[in-house]
């Protein structure tokens, strides 16, 4: 039996990271383990770890992370996730209390600073009192920075803690020397060391609150599922915890209640609000044999549902898994920030040392040299740089989930806006994916009702999609079925049988034409519209014509026009004949299409386009689309499609609507815009801040405040993405 701590993959909640260098250090250490692949996300404070061979020992992972100076909790279950959340909340409350004490001890220094700026007495407080107030801030409140520095240097790396510990310690120790030796002519910098620690704590608290809001989309999904369900067992109804449900249970859901399982309706009729999963605002009617999904809202009648998916096997659970995994992944653009951050701290320490000696040599003022070097250390923290990409990715992917667009990873989110060609499968993508009766042409002496009733009665015993279309049309018009005797299917041609003693046949025009004369002008007209024709005849003559077609979705033309307006070429692939392909492409507004394409040839079309140095996106929904989806740069799958198509796709569209592709491209564009803005702010902040500090134009306290607020501004800028409206929202 496998050890409970041995798994193929796991997700860990991390506590104690202070900057992106911490995330990089943990990631590097985890990846140094044999057969382990890990990614650490600083914004979500999570590590996703996979074993390429064998299994993972979770305890080993936790011990390694603890040896680096951080805490970690496994979040592979709802209970574990709640524990990690409680630990993080407790840590936040602890930091809040420490900040309150730190702010109280720092307040007198701020009063002194204001007095000095107002031109008052140089020192408002005696230096011995300043020493008493500053010491607990430096060594108790600020102990985290020393601890973090120790573990960072122990693992031969450097992070924000090293910068803060160096800068504040230099300011504090110089002030202690001046105080103890009673150098009246020298200024003390206790206000700088205390204010820096306090401001950085404040920045971290604000940052934590802002970062917490980035994952609200996933938390909102988790809250949707009810805690209990009313189940019929042994002829009696009872409420059971949702974790105790099993496949096959009959669950009763009253109006106004959330559905607790994925299942099939076995009794009842109602409308269900599925917007939380699909983003579609209109409720969907549900009746016998219809699928329903966990966390959707039953709005009207009572439904009895047979469970076919419970717990982690529901669509909601799969969505949450996809979204959380995607939020923890890295976008290609993040590599730049990671590379810079990995060398940033050592370079900054070097600049600080050069600033100290350079200023001292040029001015001869040791104190001025010291203050400038401290300012360089304080302002140079790379936190904003580390948060620039992941916070925008987390918000963007969360917003996509709310709109029914599931990105599998951050790479897909980044690449969606860069595509040159969008290749569309026809059936189920541009069209609705199911044939419907479009025309019933009645010959003299007959009625539409009779033609449809006879045809539906003959097709009632057939499983062919065209037969379903005719039967469904008759049901929609409330036409009753008639008894058919001597029923027979003629493979590839049609069906025949006796109804009320009369022999009828329904099938392909070429089959019926062997016995009767047909109106070829009517047939040619309907076939030119891409429709499939069937002829109904009795023993004596032709009675009427039925045309069946897979209709274009109402939203497809609008979506395709928007995509083409952006300069993206749209191409349609279909296995249908040229006439059908031409008609559908005309209706959809597509200039380029390929007809009679075999399943294996779809991937070849994608490869051919990529050879022309074009970035290709593919939208499909069938098993035959899976190879093409896998070959494309970005692949979209309709959620109504097969599991294998969804598995192969980078983006799953829950709405089965091409406008979701439009929204995905827009969301990619908006997210990349936020990332670029964040990186610009972070780079400019450091590029401008470090020279100003080196030239002595930046007070250490101001540098500390700016450093703390830079991270908050980057996260806040990412959160503004939530307010952006997408097309068709």
C-alpha positions as CSV (number, residue, x, y, z in Angstrom):
1,X,0.0,0.0,0.0
2,X,1.3,3.4,-0.9
3,X,2.3,5.7,1.9
4,X,-0.2,8.5,2.4
5,X,2.5,11.1,2.0
6,X,3.5,9.7,-1.3
7,X,1.8,11.4,-4.2
8,X,2.4,12.1,-7.9
9,X,1.8,15.8,-7.5
10,X,0.9,18.2,-4.7
11,X,0.3,21.9,-4.0
12,X,1.9,23.6,-1.0
13,X,0.8,26.8,0.7
14,X,3.9,28.8,1.6
15,X,4.2,31.3,4.4
16,X,7.1,33.7,5.1
17,X,8.2,34.8,1.6
18,X,9.2,38.4,1.5
19,X,10.1,38.9,-2.1
20,X,10.5,37.1,-5.4
21,X,14.0,36.0,-4.5
22,X,12.5,33.9,-1.7
23,X,10.2,32.2,-4.3
24,X,13.2,31.6,-6.6
25,X,15.2,30.1,-3.7
26,X,12.4,27.7,-2.8
27,X,11.8,26.8,-6.4
28,X,15.5,26.1,-7.0
29,X,15.8,23.9,-3.9
30,X,12.7,21.9,-4.7
31,X,13.9,21.3,-8.3
32,X,17.3,20.1,-7.0
33,X,15.5,17.0,-5.6
34,X,15.7,13.9,-7.8
35,X,12.8,13.6,-10.4
36,X,11.1,16.7,-9.0
37,X,9.6,19.6,-11.1
38,X,8.4,22.6,-9.1
39,X,7.1,26.1,-9.8
40,X,6.6,28.6,-7.0
41,X,4.3,31.6,-7.4
42,X,5.2,34.6,-5.2
43,X,1.8,36.3,-5.8
44,X,-0.3,33.3,-4.7
45,X,2.3,32.1,-2.2
46,X,1.9,28.5,-3.5
47,X,4.2,25.8,-4.9
48,X,3.1,23.2,-7.4
49,X,5.3,20.1,-7.2
50,X,5.3,17.1,-9.6
51,X,7.2,13.9,-9.7
52,X,8.5,13.0,-13.1
53,X,9.1,9.4,-11.9
54,X,7.9,7.5,-8.8
55,X,6.3,9.4,-6.0
56,X,6.8,12.5,-3.8
57,X,7.4,12.3,-0.1
58,X,5.4,15.3,1.1
59,X,7.1,15.3,4.5
60,X,10.5,15.6,2.7
61,X,9.3,18.6,0.8
62,X,8.0,20.3,3.9
63,X,11.2,19.7,5.8
64,X,13.3,21.1,2.9
65,X,11.2,24.3,2.8
66,X,11.4,24.7,6.6
67,X,15.2,24.3,6.4
68,X,15.1,27.4,4.1
69,X,13.3,29.4,6.8
70,X,9.7,29.2,5.6
71,X,6.5,27.4,6.5
72,X,4.6,25.1,4.2
73,X,1.3,23.3,4.3
74,X,-0.1,20.8,1.8
75,X,-3.4,21.9,0.3
76,X,-4.5,18.7,-1.5
77,X,-7.9,18.7,0.2
78,X,-10.6,21.1,1.4
79,X,-9.6,20.5,5.0
80,X,-5.9,21.1,4.3
81,X,-6.7,24.2,2.2
82,X,-8.7,25.6,5.1
83,X,-5.9,24.8,7.5
84,X,-3.4,26.7,5.3
85,X,-5.9,29.6,5.0
86,X,-6.3,29.7,8.8
87,X,-2.5,29.6,9.3
88,X,-2.1,32.5,6.8
89,X,-4.9,34.4,8.6
90,X,-3.2,33.9,11.9
91,X,0.1,35.1,10.5
92,X,-1.6,38.2,9.2
93,X,-3.1,38.9,12.6
94,X,0.3,38.5,14.2
95,X,1.8,40.9,11.7
96,X,-1.0,43.3,12.4
97,X,-0.3,43.3,16.1
98,X,3.5,43.7,15.5
99,X,2.8,46.6,13.2
100,X,0.6,48.3,15.8
101,X,3.4,48.1,18.4
102,X,6.0,49.2,15.9
103,X,3.8,52.2,14.8
104,X,3.3,53.2,18.5
105,X,7.1,53.1,19.1
106,X,7.8,54.9,15.9
107,X,5.2,57.7,16.3
108,X,7.5,59.9,18.6
109,X,10.2,59.8,15.9
110,X,7.7,61.0,13.3
111,X,6.8,63.9,15.6
112,X,10.4,64.7,15.9
113,X,10.8,64.6,12.1
114,X,7.9,67.1,11.6
115,X,9.4,69.4,14.3
116,X,12.7,69.3,12.5
117,X,11.1,70.0,9.1
118,X,9.2,72.9,10.7
119,X,12.6,74.4,11.7
120,X,12.2,73.6,15.4
121,X,14.8,72.2,17.8
122,X,17.1,69.7,16.2
123,X,16.3,66.9,18.6
124,X,12.9,66.7,20.2
125,X,13.7,63.6,22.3
126,X,16.8,62.9,24.3
127,X,19.0,60.4,22.5
128,X,18.9,57.8,25.3
129,X,15.0,57.8,24.9
130,X,15.4,57.4,21.1
131,X,17.7,54.4,21.8
132,X,15.2,52.8,24.1
133,X,12.3,53.2,21.6
134,X,14.3,52.1,18.6
135,X,15.9,48.9,20.0
136,X,12.7,46.8,20.3
137,X,11.7,47.9,16.8
138,X,15.1,47.0,15.4
139,X,15.6,43.6,17.1
140,X,12.1,42.4,18.1
141,X,9.8,43.8,15.4
142,X,12.6,43.6,12.8
143,X,13.8,40.1,13.9
144,X,12.1,38.6,10.8
145,X,14.6,40.4,8.6
146,X,17.6,39.0,10.4
147,X,16.1,35.5,10.4
148,X,15.3,35.8,6.7
149,X,18.8,37.1,6.0
150,X,20.4,34.2,7.9
151,X,18.6,31.6,5.9
152,X,19.2,33.4,2.6
153,X,22.9,33.8,3.1
154,X,23.0,30.2,4.5
155,X,21.7,29.0,1.1
156,X,24.1,31.3,-0.7
157,X,21.5,33.7,-2.0
158,X,20.2,37.2,-1.1
159,X,16.7,38.6,-0.8
160,X,14.8,41.7,0.4
161,X,15.6,40.7,4.1
162,X,19.3,41.1,3.4
163,X,18.8,44.6,2.1
164,X,16.5,45.7,4.9
165,X,18.6,44.1,7.6
166,X,21.8,45.7,6.3
167,X,20.2,49.1,5.8
168,X,18.5,49.4,9.1
169,X,21.3,47.8,11.1
170,X,23.8,50.4,9.6
171,X,21.5,53.2,10.6
172,X,20.8,51.8,14.1
173,X,24.5,50.9,14.9
174,X,25.8,54.3,13.7
175,X,23.2,56.0,15.9
176,X,24.2,53.8,18.9
177,X,27.9,54.7,18.5
178,X,27.0,58.4,18.3
179,X,24.8,58.2,21.4
180,X,27.2,56.1,23.5
181,X,30.2,58.2,22.6
182,X,28.2,61.4,23.1
183,X,29.1,62.9,19.7
184,X,26.9,66.0,19.9
185,X,28.0,67.2,16.5
186,X,26.8,64.1,14.7
187,X,23.1,63.4,13.9
188,X,21.5,60.1,14.9
189,X,19.3,58.0,12.5
190,X,17.1,56.1,14.9
191,X,14.1,57.6,13.1
192,X,15.3,56.1,9.8
193,X,15.8,52.5,11.1
194,X,12.4,52.5,13.0
195,X,10.4,54.2,10.2
196,X,11.9,51.8,7.6
197,X,10.9,48.7,9.6
198,X,7.4,50.1,10.3
199,X,6.7,51.2,6.7
200,X,7.9,47.9,5.3
201,X,5.5,46.1,7.7
202,X,2.7,48.4,6.6
203,X,3.5,47.7,3.0
204,X,3.5,44.0,3.5
205,X,0.1,44.1,5.3
206,X,-1.4,46.2,2.5
207,X,0.2,43.9,-0.1
208,X,-1.2,40.8,1.7
209,X,-4.7,42.2,1.7
210,X,-4.5,43.2,-2.0
211,X,-3.0,39.8,-2.9
212,X,-5.8,38.1,-1.1
213,X,-8.3,39.8,-3.4
214,X,-6.6,38.4,-6.5
215,X,-7.9,34.8,-5.8
216,X,-11.5,35.9,-5.0
217,X,-12.8,34.2,-8.2
218,X,-11.7,30.7,-7.1
219,X,-13.0,31.3,-3.5
220,X,-16.3,32.4,-5.0
221,X,-16.6,29.2,-6.9
222,X,-15.8,27.2,-3.7
223,X,-18.5,29.0,-1.8
224,X,-21.1,28.0,-4.4
225,X,-21.4,24.3,-3.6
226,X,-23.8,23.5,-0.7
227,X,-22.5,21.8,2.4
228,X,-25.4,19.3,2.5
229,X,-27.7,17.5,0.2
230,X,-31.1,15.8,0.5
231,X,-30.7,12.2,-0.6
232,X,-33.3,9.4,-1.0
233,X,-31.8,6.2,0.5
234,X,-33.7,3.0,1.4
235,X,-37.0,4.7,0.5
236,X,-36.4,7.6,2.9
237,X,-35.1,11.1,2.5
238,X,-32.3,12.4,4.6
239,X,-29.7,15.2,4.7
240,X,-26.1,14.1,4.3
241,X,-22.8,16.0,4.2
242,X,-21.7,16.6,0.6
243,X,-18.5,14.6,1.2
244,X,-20.6,11.5,1.9
245,X,-22.4,11.5,-1.4
246,X,-21.7,8.6,-3.8
247,X,-22.3,8.1,-7.5
248,X,-25.8,6.7,-8.1
249,X,-27.4,8.6,-5.2
250,X,-30.8,10.2,-6.0
251,X,-30.6,13.8,-4.8
252,X,-33.7,16.0,-4.4
253,X,-33.2,19.7,-5.1
254,X,-36.0,22.2,-4.4
255,X,-36.4,25.6,-6.0
256,X,-33.9,28.2,-4.8
257,X,-31.3,25.5,-3.8
258,X,-27.9,24.9,-5.2
259,X,-27.4,21.6,-7.0
260,X,-24.8,19.5,-5.0
261,X,-23.7,17.0,-7.7
262,X,-23.2,16.6,-11.4
263,X,-26.1,14.4,-12.6
264,X,-29.0,13.5,-14.8
265,X,-32.5,14.6,-14.2
266,X,-34.7,11.6,-13.5
267,X,-37.9,13.5,-12.5
268,X,-39.1,17.1,-12.6
269,X,-38.7,20.2,-14.8
270,X,-37.1,23.5,-13.9
271,X,-34.9,26.3,-15.1
272,X,-31.3,26.3,-13.8
273,X,-28.9,29.3,-13.5
274,X,-25.6,28.0,-14.8
275,X,-23.9,31.5,-15.0
276,X,-21.4,30.6,-12.2
277,X,-19.9,27.9,-14.5
278,X,-20.6,29.2,-18.0
279,X,-20.8,32.9,-17.6
280,X,-24.1,32.7,-19.5
281,X,-26.7,34.9,-17.9
282,X,-29.8,33.2,-19.3
283,X,-31.2,30.3,-17.2
284,X,-31.4,26.9,-18.9
285,X,-34.5,24.7,-19.0
286,X,-33.9,21.2,-17.5
287,X,-36.1,18.2,-17.8
288,X,-35.9,14.4,-18.0
289,X,-32.4,13.1,-18.9
290,X,-30.8,16.5,-19.0
291,X,-27.4,17.1,-17.5
292,X,-27.1,19.4,-14.4
293,X,-23.9,20.5,-12.7
294,X,-22.8,21.0,-9.1
295,X,-23.1,24.6,-7.7
296,X,-25.6,25.7,-10.3
297,X,-28.9,27.2,-8.9
298,X,-32.3,25.5,-9.3
299,X,-34.7,28.4,-9.9
300,X,-38.2,27.0,-10.2
301,X,-39.5,23.4,-9.7
302,X,-38.2,20.5,-7.7
303,X,-35.7,18.2,-9.5
304,X,-34.8,14.6,-8.7
305,X,-31.2,14.0,-9.9
306,X,-29.1,10.8,-10.2
307,X,-25.5,11.7,-9.2
308,X,-22.9,10.9,-11.9
309,X,-20.2,13.1,-10.5
310,X,-19.5,13.9,-6.8
311,X,-16.8,15.6,-4.8
312,X,-13.6,16.0,-6.9
313,X,-15.3,14.4,-9.9
314,X,-17.7,17.3,-10.6
315,X,-17.2,19.9,-13.3
316,X,-16.9,22.6,-10.6
317,X,-14.0,20.7,-9.0
318,X,-12.3,20.3,-12.4
319,X,-12.8,24.1,-13.1
320,X,-11.3,25.0,-9.8
321,X,-8.3,22.7,-10.4
322,X,-7.7,24.1,-13.9
323,X,-8.0,27.7,-12.6
324,X,-5.7,27.3,-9.5
325,X,-3.1,25.4,-11.6
326,X,-3.2,28.1,-14.2
327,X,-2.9,30.9,-11.7
328,X,0.2,29.2,-10.2
329,X,1.9,28.8,-13.6
330,X,4.4,31.3,-15.1
331,X,3.9,33.4,-18.2
332,X,6.9,33.5,-20.6
333,X,7.2,37.3,-20.0
334,X,7.9,36.5,-16.3
335,X,11.3,35.0,-17.2
336,X,12.7,38.5,-17.7
337,X,11.7,39.6,-14.2
338,X,12.9,36.3,-12.7
339,X,16.4,36.7,-14.3
340,X,16.7,40.3,-13.2
341,X,15.6,39.5,-9.6
342,X,18.1,36.7,-9.3
343,X,21.0,39.0,-9.7
344,X,19.4,42.2,-8.4
345,X,20.2,42.0,-4.7
346,X,24.0,41.2,-5.1
347,X,24.3,44.1,-7.6
348,X,22.4,46.5,-5.2
349,X,24.7,45.6,-2.3
350,X,27.7,46.3,-4.6
351,X,26.2,49.7,-5.7
352,X,25.6,50.5,-2.0
353,X,29.3,49.8,-1.1
354,X,30.5,51.8,-4.1
355,X,28.1,54.7,-3.1
356,X,29.5,54.7,0.4
357,X,33.2,54.8,-0.6
358,X,32.6,57.1,-3.6
359,X,30.6,59.7,-1.5
360,X,33.1,59.5,1.3
361,X,36.1,60.1,-1.1
362,X,34.4,62.9,-3.0
363,X,32.9,64.8,0.0
364,X,34.9,63.6,2.9
365,X,31.6,63.3,4.8
366,X,31.4,59.8,6.4
367,X,27.8,60.3,7.6
368,X,26.6,61.5,4.2
369,X,28.2,58.5,2.6
370,X,26.6,56.2,5.1
371,X,23.1,57.7,4.6
372,X,23.3,57.5,0.8
373,X,24.4,53.8,1.0
374,X,21.6,53.0,3.4
375,X,19.1,54.7,1.0
376,X,20.4,52.6,-1.9
377,X,19.8,49.4,0.1
378,X,16.3,50.4,1.2
379,X,15.0,51.6,-2.1
380,X,16.3,48.7,-4.2
381,X,14.0,46.0,-2.9
382,X,12.8,43.9,-6.0
383,X,9.3,43.1,-4.5
384,X,7.4,45.2,-7.1
385,X,9.3,43.5,-9.9
386,X,8.4,40.1,-8.5
387,X,4.7,40.9,-8.2
388,X,4.4,42.6,-11.6
389,X,3.6,39.5,-13.7
390,X,2.0,36.9,-11.3
391,X,-0.6,39.3,-9.8
392,X,-1.9,40.3,-13.2
393,X,-1.9,36.6,-14.3
394,X,-3.9,35.6,-11.2
395,X,-6.5,38.3,-11.7
396,X,-6.7,37.7,-15.4
397,X,-7.3,34.0,-15.1
398,X,-9.8,34.5,-12.3
399,X,-11.7,37.0,-14.4
400,X,-11.7,34.5,-17.3
401,X,-13.1,31.8,-15.1
402,X,-16.0,34.1,-14.1
403,X,-16.7,34.7,-17.8
404,X,-16.7,30.9,-18.5
405,X,-13.2,31.0,-20.1
406,X,-10.7,28.5,-18.5
407,X,-7.1,29.1,-19.3
408,X,-5.0,26.0,-18.7
409,X,-1.8,28.0,-18.0
410,X,-0.4,31.5,-18.0
411,X,1.4,30.8,-21.3
412,X,-2.0,30.5,-23.1
413,X,-3.2,33.7,-21.5
414,X,-0.1,35.5,-22.8
415,X,-0.1,34.1,-26.3
416,X,-3.9,34.5,-27.1
417,X,-3.4,38.2,-28.1
418,X,-0.5,37.4,-30.4
419,X,-2.2,35.0,-32.9
420,X,-2.1,35.7,-36.6
421,X,-4.5,33.0,-37.9
422,X,-7.6,31.5,-36.2
423,X,-8.6,28.1,-37.6
424,X,-12.2,27.1,-36.9
425,X,-13.7,23.6,-37.1
426,X,-17.2,24.0,-38.6
427,X,-19.4,21.5,-36.7
428,X,-20.2,22.5,-33.1
429,X,-18.0,25.5,-33.4
430,X,-19.3,27.8,-36.1
431,X,-22.5,25.8,-36.2
432,X,-24.6,24.5,-33.4
433,X,-23.4,20.9,-33.9
434,X,-26.7,19.3,-34.2
435,X,-28.9,19.0,-37.4
436,X,-32.3,20.6,-37.4
437,X,-35.2,20.6,-39.8
438,X,-35.0,23.8,-41.9
439,X,-37.6,23.2,-44.6
440,X,-40.7,21.0,-45.1
441,X,-41.9,21.3,-48.7
442,X,-45.4,19.9,-49.2
443,X,-46.7,18.7,-52.6
444,X,-50.4,19.3,-53.5
445,X,-53.0,17.4,-51.5
446,X,-50.8,17.1,-48.4
447,X,-50.2,19.1,-45.2
448,X,-47.0,19.9,-43.4
449,X,-48.4,18.2,-40.2
450,X,-48.9,14.9,-42.1
451,X,-45.6,15.0,-43.8
452,X,-43.7,15.6,-40.6
453,X,-45.8,13.1,-38.6
454,X,-45.2,10.3,-41.1
455,X,-41.5,11.1,-41.4
456,X,-41.0,11.2,-37.6
457,X,-42.9,7.9,-37.2
458,X,-40.6,6.2,-39.7
459,X,-37.5,7.7,-38.1
460,X,-38.5,7.0,-34.5
461,X,-36.6,3.7,-34.6
462,X,-33.4,5.1,-36.1
463,X,-30.3,6.4,-34.3
464,X,-29.0,8.6,-37.1
465,X,-28.5,12.3,-36.3
466,X,-30.8,13.3,-39.2
467,X,-33.5,11.0,-37.8
468,X,-33.2,12.7,-34.4
469,X,-33.7,16.1,-36.1
470,X,-37.0,15.0,-37.7
471,X,-38.3,13.4,-34.5
472,X,-37.3,16.4,-32.5
473,X,-39.1,18.8,-34.9
474,X,-42.3,16.7,-34.7
475,X,-42.1,16.7,-30.9
476,X,-41.6,20.4,-30.9
477,X,-44.8,20.9,-32.9
478,X,-46.6,18.4,-30.6
479,X,-47.3,15.9,-33.4
480,X,-48.1,12.4,-32.1
481,X,-46.2,9.4,-33.4
482,X,-48.0,6.6,-35.4
483,X,-47.4,2.9,-35.2
484,X,-45.0,1.6,-37.9
485,X,-45.1,-2.1,-39.1
486,X,-42.6,-4.0,-41.2
487,X,-40.0,-1.3,-40.5
488,X,-36.7,-1.7,-42.4
489,X,-33.5,0.3,-42.7
490,X,-31.8,0.4,-46.1
491,X,-28.1,1.1,-45.2
492,X,-26.9,4.4,-46.5
493,X,-30.2,5.1,-48.2
494,X,-33.2,5.5,-45.9
495,X,-36.0,3.8,-44.1
496,X,-39.3,2.2,-45.0
497,X,-42.4,0.7,-43.3
498,X,-46.2,0.5,-43.2
499,X,-48.3,3.1,-41.4
500,X,-52.0,2.5,-41.2
501,X,-51.7,-0.1,-44.0
502,X,-49.9,2.2,-46.4
503,X,-46.3,1.7,-47.4
504,X,-44.0,4.7,-47.0
505,X,-40.3,5.3,-47.7
506,X,-38.1,8.2,-46.5
507,X,-34.5,8.6,-47.7
508,X,-31.9,10.0,-50.0
509,X,-33.2,11.6,-53.3
510,X,-31.2,9.2,-55.4
511,X,-32.8,6.2,-53.7
512,X,-36.3,7.5,-54.1
513,X,-35.6,8.7,-57.6
514,X,-35.3,5.0,-58.7
515,X,-39.0,4.7,-58.4
516,X,-40.4,8.2,-58.8
517,X,-39.8,11.5,-60.7
518,X,-38.4,14.2,-58.5
519,X,-38.4,18.0,-58.8
520,X,-34.7,18.5,-59.4
521,X,-35.0,22.3,-59.4
522,X,-36.2,22.2,-55.8
523,X,-33.5,19.7,-54.9
524,X,-30.7,21.8,-56.5
525,X,-31.9,25.0,-54.7
526,X,-31.9,23.4,-51.3
527,X,-28.6,21.5,-51.8
528,X,-26.9,24.8,-52.9
529,X,-27.7,26.1,-49.4
530,X,-25.6,23.3,-47.9
531,X,-28.7,21.3,-46.7
532,X,-29.2,17.6,-46.6
533,X,-32.4,16.5,-48.5
534,X,-34.8,13.6,-47.8
535,X,-37.8,12.6,-49.8
536,X,-41.0,11.1,-48.4
537,X,-43.1,8.9,-50.8
538,X,-45.9,6.3,-50.5
539,X,-46.8,3.5,-52.8
540,X,-48.1,5.9,-55.4
541,X,-46.2,9.1,-55.5
542,X,-43.8,11.6,-53.8
543,X,-45.5,13.4,-50.9
544,X,-42.9,16.0,-49.9
545,X,-39.3,17.0,-49.3
546,X,-37.6,17.6,-45.9
547,X,-34.3,19.6,-45.6
548,X,-32.0,19.2,-42.6
549,X,-29.0,21.3,-41.8
550,X,-26.6,22.2,-39.0
551,X,-27.4,25.8,-38.4
552,X,-24.8,28.5,-37.9
553,X,-24.8,29.9,-34.3
554,X,-26.4,33.3,-34.1
555,X,-23.2,34.7,-32.4
556,X,-20.7,33.3,-34.9
557,X,-20.9,35.9,-37.6
558,X,-20.5,38.7,-35.0
559,X,-17.5,37.1,-33.4
560,X,-15.8,36.3,-36.7
561,X,-16.2,39.9,-37.9
562,X,-14.6,41.2,-34.7
563,X,-11.7,38.8,-35.0
564,X,-11.1,39.8,-38.6
565,X,-11.3,43.4,-37.7
566,X,-8.3,42.9,-35.4
567,X,-6.3,41.8,-38.4
568,X,-6.5,38.0,-37.5
569,X,-7.1,35.8,-40.5
570,X,-10.0,33.3,-40.0
571,X,-10.0,29.9,-41.8
572,X,-12.7,27.2,-41.6
573,X,-12.0,23.5,-41.8
574,X,-14.7,21.0,-42.5
575,X,-15.2,17.4,-43.7
576,X,-18.3,18.5,-45.6
577,X,-18.6,18.9,-49.3
578,X,-17.7,22.1,-51.1
579,X,-21.3,23.3,-51.4
580,X,-22.0,23.0,-47.7
581,X,-18.7,24.5,-46.8
582,X,-19.2,27.4,-49.2
583,X,-22.7,28.2,-47.8
584,X,-21.6,28.1,-44.2
585,X,-18.5,30.2,-44.9
586,X,-20.8,32.7,-46.7
587,X,-23.2,32.9,-43.8
588,X,-20.3,33.3,-41.3
589,X,-18.4,35.9,-43.3
590,X,-15.3,33.7,-43.7
591,X,-13.2,34.2,-46.9
592,X,-11.0,31.2,-46.7
593,X,-12.1,27.6,-46.0
594,X,-11.0,24.0,-46.7
595,X,-13.6,21.4,-47.4
596,X,-13.6,17.6,-47.4
597,X,-10.8,17.7,-44.8
598,X,-10.1,14.3,-43.2
599,X,-9.5,14.2,-39.5
600,X,-5.7,13.5,-39.9
601,X,-5.4,16.4,-42.3
602,X,-6.5,19.0,-39.9
603,X,-3.2,18.9,-38.0
604,X,-1.3,19.1,-41.3
605,X,-3.1,22.4,-42.1
606,X,-1.9,23.8,-38.7
607,X,1.6,22.7,-39.4
608,X,1.6,24.2,-42.8
609,X,0.5,27.6,-41.4
610,X,3.1,27.5,-38.7
611,X,5.8,26.8,-41.3
612,X,4.9,30.2,-42.8
613,X,6.0,31.7,-39.4
614,X,2.4,32.4,-38.4
615,X,1.1,32.0,-34.9
616,X,-1.9,29.8,-35.2
617,X,-4.9,29.3,-32.9
618,X,-7.4,26.5,-33.3
619,X,-11.0,26.1,-32.1
620,X,-12.6,22.7,-32.1
621,X,-14.8,20.3,-30.1
622,X,-14.4,16.7,-31.4
623,X,-12.0,13.8,-31.0
624,X,-10.9,14.4,-34.6
625,X,-9.8,18.0,-33.6
626,X,-7.5,16.8,-30.8
627,X,-4.3,16.4,-33.0
628,X,-4.9,19.9,-34.6
629,X,-5.5,21.4,-31.1
630,X,-2.3,19.9,-29.8
631,X,-0.3,21.3,-32.8
632,X,-1.5,24.9,-32.6
633,X,0.2,27.6,-30.7
634,X,-3.1,28.3,-28.7
635,X,-6.0,25.9,-28.8
636,X,-9.6,26.6,-27.8
637,X,-12.1,23.8,-27.0
638,X,-15.9,24.1,-26.7
639,X,-16.9,22.6,-23.3
640,X,-19.7,20.6,-25.1
641,X,-16.9,18.8,-26.9
642,X,-15.3,15.5,-25.9
643,X,-13.1,15.1,-22.9
644,X,-10.1,14.4,-25.1
645,X,-10.6,17.7,-27.0
646,X,-10.9,19.6,-23.7
647,X,-7.8,17.8,-22.4
648,X,-5.8,18.8,-25.5
649,X,-6.9,22.4,-25.4
650,X,-5.1,25.4,-23.8
651,X,-8.4,27.2,-23.3
652,X,-11.8,25.7,-22.6
653,X,-14.9,27.8,-23.5
654,X,-17.8,27.0,-21.2
655,X,-20.3,28.9,-23.2
656,X,-20.0,27.1,-26.6
657,X,-20.0,30.5,-28.2
658,X,-17.3,32.0,-30.5
659,X,-17.7,35.3,-28.7
660,X,-15.9,33.6,-25.9
661,X,-12.8,33.4,-28.2
662,X,-13.2,37.2,-28.6
663,X,-13.3,37.6,-24.9
664,X,-10.3,35.4,-24.4
665,X,-8.3,37.5,-26.8
666,X,-9.4,40.7,-25.2
667,X,-8.6,39.3,-21.7
668,X,-5.1,38.3,-22.9
669,X,-4.6,41.8,-24.3
670,X,-5.8,43.5,-21.1
671,X,-3.7,41.2,-18.9
672,X,-0.5,41.7,-21.0
673,X,-1.2,45.5,-20.9
674,X,-1.3,45.3,-17.0
675,X,1.9,43.2,-16.9
676,X,3.7,45.7,-19.1
677,X,2.5,48.6,-17.0
678,X,3.6,46.8,-13.8
679,X,7.0,46.0,-15.2
680,X,7.4,49.6,-16.4
681,X,6.5,50.9,-12.9
682,X,8.9,48.4,-11.2
683,X,11.8,49.1,-13.5
684,X,11.4,52.9,-13.5
685,X,11.1,52.9,-9.8
686,X,14.4,51.1,-9.4
687,X,16.1,52.8,-12.3
688,X,15.3,56.3,-11.0
689,X,15.3,55.5,-7.2
690,X,18.8,53.9,-7.0
691,X,20.7,56.8,-8.7
692,X,18.8,59.4,-6.6
693,X,19.7,57.5,-3.4
694,X,23.3,57.1,-4.5
695,X,23.6,60.8,-5.1
696,X,22.2,61.6,-1.6
697,X,19.0,63.0,-2.9
698,X,16.7,60.5,-1.1
699,X,16.2,60.3,2.6
700,X,16.2,56.6,3.9
701,X,12.8,57.1,5.4
702,X,11.3,58.3,2.1
703,X,13.1,55.4,0.4
704,X,11.5,53.0,2.8
705,X,8.0,54.4,2.2
706,X,8.5,54.4,-1.6
707,X,9.7,50.8,-1.6
708,X,6.8,49.6,0.6
709,X,4.2,51.4,-1.5
710,X,5.6,50.3,-4.9
711,X,4.5,46.7,-4.2
712,X,1.0,47.9,-3.2
713,X,0.7,50.0,-6.3
714,X,1.6,47.1,-8.6
715,X,-0.9,44.8,-6.9
716,X,-3.6,47.5,-7.0
717,X,-2.9,48.1,-10.7
718,X,-3.4,44.4,-11.4
719,X,-6.7,44.4,-9.4
720,X,-8.0,47.2,-11.7
721,X,-8.3,44.5,-14.3
722,X,-11.4,43.2,-12.5
723,X,-13.3,46.3,-13.5
724,X,-12.6,46.0,-17.2
725,X,-15.6,45.0,-19.3
726,X,-15.2,42.3,-22.0
727,X,-17.3,42.2,-25.2
728,X,-20.7,40.5,-24.9
729,X,-20.5,40.7,-21.0
